[in-house]
Amino acid sequence: MSKHFPIKTLIGLAQDDVDAAAQRLGRVQRERNDVEAQLDSLVQYRDEYHRRFTATAQSGMPAGNMRNFQAFIDTLDTAIQQQRGLLAAATARVEAAKPDWQRQKQKLGSFEVLQARGEAVEATKTARREQRDADEHAARILRMRVEGA
């Protein structure tokens, strides 16, 4: 088992947390985009309906049709207001999910820095040990030559 097993386990768990937070963020962003697209469609439909009605009304329209038009426009305006509320809530969910994802990324980055530091310390120790072993080997060879001479 490696000396870095615990940090690798933590890194793996932190990566899982980052992935989960990224999926949550992606999901709420898609939901927000869907809500915004629905709002845009409602506004576009209301504007188009209003334009058609205005064109028809200019050539004369019975009062009953005028009341029906106004009632329908009022219904569309209410739906648009509700959709704007949904958009605000969806935007808030996106904004709430971003810091969680950022925290998870930061935690993962911290663990990766710790791992890199540990590996650097281990590499330094290994290099020193190898240098010491090489020096001892060279000294042994020199002693054997001196003793053999």
VOROKOL-779279 format. One record per residue (C-alpha): x, y, z. Coordinates in Angstrom, 1 decimal, always signed. Each point is the difference from the previous one (the first is absolute). Layout:
<lovexs>
[[X,Y,Z]]
...
</lovexs>
This chain:
<lovexs>
[[+0.0,+0.0,+0.0]]
[[+1.3,+3.5,-0.9]]
[[+0.9,+2.6,+2.6]]
[[-2.4,+2.4,-1.8]]
[[-3.0,-2.4,+0.2]]
[[-2.0,+2.3,+2.4]]
[[+0.5,+3.1,-2.1]]
[[-0.9,-1.9,-3.2]]
[[-3.2,-1.2,+1.7]]
[[-0.8,+3.6,+1.0]]
[[+0.8,+1.2,-3.6]]
[[-2.3,-2.7,-1.4]]
[[-2.8,+1.0,+2.4]]
[[+0.5,+3.7,-0.7]]
[[-0.1,-0.7,-3.8]]
[[-3.3,-1.8,+0.5]]
[[-1.3,+3.0,+1.9]]
[[+1.1,+2.4,-2.8]]
[[-1.6,-2.2,-2.6]]
[[-3.3,-0.1,+2.0]]
[[+0.1,+3.8,+0.5]]
[[+0.7,+0.5,-3.7]]
[[-3.0,-2.2,-0.9]]
[[-2.2,+1.9,+2.4]]
[[+1.2,+3.3,-1.5]]
[[-0.5,-1.2,-3.5]]
[[-3.5,-1.3,+0.8]]
[[-1.2,+3.3,+1.6]]
[[+1.6,+2.0,-2.9]]
[[-1.9,-2.1,-2.5]]
[[-3.2,+0.4,+2.0]]
[[+0.6,+3.8,+0.1]]
[[+0.5,+0.0,-3.8]]
[[-3.2,-1.9,-0.5]]
[[-2.0,+2.4,+2.1]]
[[+1.6,+3.0,-1.8]]
[[-0.9,-1.6,-3.4]]
[[-3.6,-0.4,+1.2]]
[[-0.1,+3.6,+1.1]]
[[+1.4,+1.2,-3.3]]
[[-2.7,-2.1,-1.8]]
[[-2.8,+1.5,+2.1]]
[[+1.2,+3.6,-0.6]]
[[+0.4,-0.7,-3.7]]
[[-3.5,-1.5,-0.2]]
[[-1.5,+2.9,+1.9]]
[[+1.7,+2.5,-2.2]]
[[-1.1,-1.8,-3.2]]
[[-3.6,-0.4,+1.2]]
[[-0.1,+3.7,+0.9]]
[[+1.3,+1.0,-3.4]]
[[-2.6,-2.2,-1.8]]
[[-2.7,+1.4,+2.2]]
[[+1.0,+3.6,-0.5]]
[[+0.0,-0.6,-3.8]]
[[-3.5,-1.6,+0.2]]
[[-1.3,+2.7,+2.4]]
[[+0.9,+2.8,-2.4]]
[[-2.6,-1.2,-2.5]]
[[-2.7,-0.1,+2.7]]
[[-0.8,-2.6,+2.6]]
[[-3.1,-0.8,+2.2]]
[[+0.3,+0.9,+3.7]]
[[-0.3,-3.7,+1.0]]
[[+3.1,-0.9,-2.0]]
[[+1.8,+3.0,+1.5]]
[[-0.8,-1.3,+3.6]]
[[+1.1,-3.5,-1.0]]
[[+3.2,+1.3,-1.4]]
[[+0.7,+2.0,+3.2]]
[[-0.8,-3.0,+2.2]]
[[+2.4,-2.2,-2.0]]
[[+2.7,+2.6,+0.1]]
[[-0.5,+0.3,+3.8]]
[[+0.3,-3.8,+0.3]]
[[+3.2,+0.1,-2.1]]
[[+1.4,+2.8,+2.1]]
[[-0.7,-2.0,+3.2]]
[[+1.7,-3.1,-1.5]]
[[+3.0,+2.2,-0.9]]
[[+0.2,+1.4,+3.5]]
[[-0.1,-3.5,+1.4]]
[[+2.7,-1.2,-2.4]]
[[+2.2,+3.0,+1.0]]
[[-0.4,-1.2,+3.6]]
[[+1.0,-3.5,-1.0]]
[[+3.0,+1.5,-1.8]]
[[+1.1,+1.9,+3.0]]
[[-0.3,-3.1,+2.2]]
[[+1.9,-2.1,-2.6]]
[[+2.7,+2.7,-0.2]]
[[+0.3,+0.0,+3.8]]
[[+0.5,-3.8,-0.1]]
[[+2.8,+0.4,-2.5]]
[[+1.6,+2.7,+2.1]]
[[-0.3,-2.3,+3.1]]
[[+1.6,-2.9,-1.8]]
[[+3.0,+1.9,-1.3]]
[[+1.7,+0.5,+3.4]]
[[-0.5,-3.6,+1.0]]
[[+1.7,-1.1,-3.2]]
[[+2.8,+2.6,+0.6]]
[[+0.5,-1.3,+3.6]]
[[+0.2,-3.6,-1.2]]
[[+2.6,+1.0,-2.7]]
[[+2.0,+1.9,+2.6]]
[[+0.0,-2.9,+2.4]]
[[+1.1,-2.3,-2.8]]
[[+2.8,+2.4,-0.9]]
[[+1.1,+0.2,+3.6]]
[[+0.3,-3.8,+0.1]]
[[+1.9,+0.0,-3.3]]
[[+2.4,+2.6,+1.4]]
[[+0.6,-2.1,+3.1]]
[[+0.6,-3.1,-2.1]]
[[+2.5,+1.9,-2.2]]
[[+1.8,+1.3,+3.1]]
[[+0.2,-3.5,+1.4]]
[[+1.3,-1.4,-3.3]]
[[+2.6,+2.8,-0.1]]
[[+1.2,-0.8,+3.5]]
[[+0.1,-3.7,-0.8]]
[[+1.9,+0.7,-3.2]]
[[+2.5,+2.1,+1.9]]
[[+0.5,-2.7,+2.6]]
[[+0.4,-2.6,-2.8]]
[[+2.6,+2.2,-1.8]]
[[+2.0,+0.5,+3.2]]
[[-0.1,-3.7,+0.8]]
[[+1.1,-0.9,-3.5]]
[[+2.8,+2.6,+0.2]]
[[+1.1,-1.4,+3.4]]
[[-0.1,-3.5,-1.4]]
[[+2.1,+1.0,-3.0]]
[[+2.5,+1.9,+2.2]]
[[+0.3,-3.1,+2.3]]
[[+0.5,-2.2,-3.0]]
[[+2.7,+2.2,-1.5]]
[[+1.7,+0.2,+3.5]]
[[-0.1,-3.8,+0.2]]
[[+1.6,-0.4,-3.5]]
[[+2.6,+2.5,+1.0]]
[[+0.8,-1.8,+3.2]]
[[+0.2,-3.3,-1.8]]
[[+2.5,+1.5,-2.5]]
[[+2.1,+1.5,+2.8]]
[[-0.1,-3.3,+2.0]]
[[+0.8,-2.0,-3.2]]
[[+2.9,+2.2,-0.9]]
</lovexs>
